[in-house]
Amino acid sequence: MNNRKTSHSGIFAIFVIGGLIGTALMLLFAPRSGKRTRKKLQRTSTRLRRQTIANAYLSTKRVSNFIHACLQKLTSTL
C-alpha cells in the first residue's frame, strides 16, 4: 500500500515540475513583454468591436430593406 502512495506522489511531482519548466520556457521565449501584449490585445479588441458594430448596422439595414421590398411587392399585388 505504501508503494502506491509513493507512486502517486511521484507522478504528481512530475506534473508539477513539468508545469514549472513549461512556465519558465514560456516566459523566456515570449515574443514581447506583457505590457506590449496587453496593448496589442486592447487595439485588436477595439478594432474587432468597431467591425462588429459596423457589420451589425449593415445587416440591420439589409434586413430592413428586404422587409420593405417584400412589403411593397405584397401591397402592390393586392
C-alpha positions as a printed NumPy array, in Angstrom:
array([[  0.   ,   0.   ,   0.   ],
       [  2.839,   2.333,   0.8  ],
       [  4.223,   1.75 ,  -2.699],
       [  1.047,   3.178,  -4.263],
       [  1.29 ,   6.414,  -2.26 ],
       [  4.876,   6.871,  -3.376],
       [  3.907,   6.166,  -6.969],
       [  1.054,   8.708,  -6.943],
       [  3.117,  11.376,  -5.239],
       [  5.912,  10.757,  -7.772],
       [  3.51 ,  11.23 , -10.69 ],
       [  2.126,  14.396,  -9.08 ],
       [  5.664,  15.735,  -8.608],
       [  6.449,  15.071, -12.273],
       [  3.38 ,  17.086, -13.35 ],
       [  4.297,  19.972, -11.04 ],
       [  7.9  ,  20.018, -12.239],
       [  6.728,  19.842, -15.873],
       [  4.372,  22.761, -15.288],
       [  7.152,  24.831, -13.748],
       [  9.519,  24.062, -16.617],
       [  6.792,  24.907, -19.144],
       [  6.077,  28.207, -17.403],
       [  9.766,  29.114, -17.337],
       [ 10.16 ,  28.322, -21.04 ],
       [  7.045,  30.32 , -21.885],
       [  8.43 ,  33.374, -20.073],
       [ 11.844,  33.002, -21.69 ],
       [ 10.539,  32.658, -25.237],
       [  7.629,  35.126, -25.108],
       [  7.628,  37.25 , -28.285],
       [  7.025,  40.532, -26.409],
       [  6.584,  41.908, -22.932],
       [  3.294,  41.711, -21.042],
       [  2.728,  45.453, -21.423],
       [  3.122,  45.279, -25.199],
       [  0.923,  42.203, -25.407],
       [ -1.867,  43.893, -23.399],
       [ -1.613,  46.972, -25.634],
       [ -1.88 ,  44.818, -28.761],
       [ -4.859,  42.927, -27.323],
       [ -6.558,  46.218, -26.48 ],
       [ -6.069,  47.553, -30.019],
       [ -7.276,  44.307, -31.559],
       [-10.367,  44.162, -29.359],
       [-11.211,  47.804, -30.148],
       [-10.867,  47.121, -33.875],
       [-12.999,  43.986, -33.667],
       [-15.666,  45.823, -31.642],
       [-15.857,  48.567, -34.287],
       [-16.094,  45.998, -37.083],
       [-18.825,  44.123, -35.226],
       [-20.859,  47.301, -34.735],
       [-20.451,  48.227, -38.402],
       [-21.443,  44.731, -39.561],
       [-24.46 ,  44.691, -37.244],
       [-25.572,  48.059, -38.64 ],
       [-25.169,  46.877, -42.242],
       [-27.012,  43.633, -41.524],
       [-29.883,  45.508, -39.883],
       [-30.053,  47.882, -42.837],
       [-30.121,  44.996, -45.34 ],
       [-32.843,  43.132, -43.449],
       [-34.867,  46.324, -43.166],
       [-34.534,  46.981, -46.905],
       [-35.5  ,  43.382, -47.692],
       [-38.601,  43.553, -45.497],
       [-39.553,  46.903, -47.019],
       [-39.173,  45.484, -50.553],
       [-41.255,  42.412, -49.623],
       [-43.99 ,  44.597, -48.154],
       [-44.023,  46.774, -51.27 ],
       [-44.393,  43.693, -53.511],
       [-47.114,  42.316, -51.268],
       [-49.097,  45.547, -51.23 ],
       [-48.698,  46.067, -54.968],
       [-50.141,  42.598, -55.731],
       [-53.174,  43.149, -53.508]])
